[in-house]
Amino acid sequence: MSLRDAFLNALAENEDDIATRLVYSDWLDEQGEHEEADRQRQWPAAKAWLVKFCRDHNSEGGKESDWGFISYRELIELGRQAIAEATDWGPVIDCGANEEMCDALRASHRDFWQNWSIVTGIPVPPEQADNSHFGCSC
């Protein structure tokens, strides 16, 4: 197993292991992969932003078992699906019954996609972020 694979396996087991992530960032710098090293260093703050965004924009007192609640993990997957299925009109995220989340995503679409890109490693150009659409079934 390569050193890169060892780092990636460790982070797959515990994505919140900041010490491993920072050592991996330093290793990436040594390999000349400065952009990825920077992304790894920004990752903890980007995840924290997304987690807080979900906490702040789910209905008051909502729980993950509630219909319409969108967790951090679900939001990541909704973004993956939106990017994979994006058309010339841009990516579309359906927030289900969560109108509050939908409105918040509309208002913060650039910050959302920037932090989402850091966490997933999938770049979303600003023009694609600006063309994104958010809907709910409310």
Secondary structure as GFF3:
##gff-version 3
##sequence-region A 1 138
A	DSSP	alpha_helix	3	13	.	.	.	ID=ss1
A	DSSP	alpha_helix	18	30	.	.	.	ID=ss2
A	DSSP	alpha_helix	34	56	.	.	.	ID=ss3
A	DSSP	alpha_helix	72	84	.	.	.	ID=ss4
A	DSSP	beta_strand	92	94	.	.	.	ID=ss5
A	DSSP	alpha_helix	99	107	.	.	.	ID=ss6
A	DSSP	alpha_helix	109	120	.	.	.	ID=ss7
A	DSSP	alpha_helix	126	130	.	.	.	ID=ss8
A	DSSP	beta_strand	133	135	.	.	.	ID=ss9
###
